[in-house]
Amino acid sequence: MEFLSSITFDQIAFSLMTLGLLREAMIVTLPDAVAGPGGWLVDTGGED
């Protein structure tokens, strides 16, 4: 449990920013069936 006390706010913020960038990269590069409206991996919204 000591490793939890060594985690800093900066590490958490960097991790969240990295995850956000990875999600955006997946949305841009993967086809819509995978990451897009109604996609099975990343659903970016409903098909209107």
C-alpha positions as CSV (number, residue, x, y, z in Angstrom):
1,M,0.0,0.0,0.0
2,E,3.0,2.3,0.3
3,F,3.1,2.7,-3.5
4,L,-0.2,4.5,-3.4
5,S,1.2,7.3,-1.3
6,S,4.0,7.8,-3.8
7,I,1.6,8.7,-6.6
8,T,1.5,12.4,-7.3
9,F,-1.1,14.7,-8.8
10,D,1.1,15.3,-11.8
11,Q,1.3,11.6,-12.6
12,I,-2.5,11.3,-12.4
13,A,-2.9,14.3,-14.6
14,F,-0.4,13.1,-17.2
15,S,-2.1,9.7,-17.3
16,L,-5.5,11.2,-17.9
17,M,-4.1,13.5,-20.7
18,T,-2.4,10.5,-22.3
19,L,-5.7,8.4,-22.2
20,G,-7.5,11.3,-23.8
21,L,-5.0,11.7,-26.6
22,L,-5.1,7.9,-27.2
23,R,-8.9,8.0,-27.5
24,E,-8.7,10.9,-29.9
25,A,-6.1,9.1,-32.0
26,M,-8.3,6.0,-32.1
27,I,-11.3,8.0,-33.2
28,V,-9.3,9.6,-36.1
29,T,-7.5,6.5,-37.3
30,L,-9.9,3.6,-36.9
31,P,-12.9,3.0,-39.2
32,D,-16.4,4.2,-38.1
33,A,-17.5,0.6,-37.4
34,V,-14.9,0.4,-34.7
35,A,-14.6,4.0,-33.4
36,G,-17.3,6.3,-34.5
37,P,-21.1,6.7,-34.3
38,G,-22.3,3.4,-33.1
39,G,-18.8,1.9,-33.0
40,W,-18.2,-1.2,-30.8
41,L,-14.9,0.1,-29.3
42,V,-15.5,3.8,-29.0
43,D,-19.0,5.1,-29.4
44,T,-18.9,8.8,-30.3
45,G,-22.6,9.3,-30.4
46,G,-25.8,8.2,-32.0
47,E,-26.4,8.0,-35.7
48,D,-29.0,10.7,-36.5
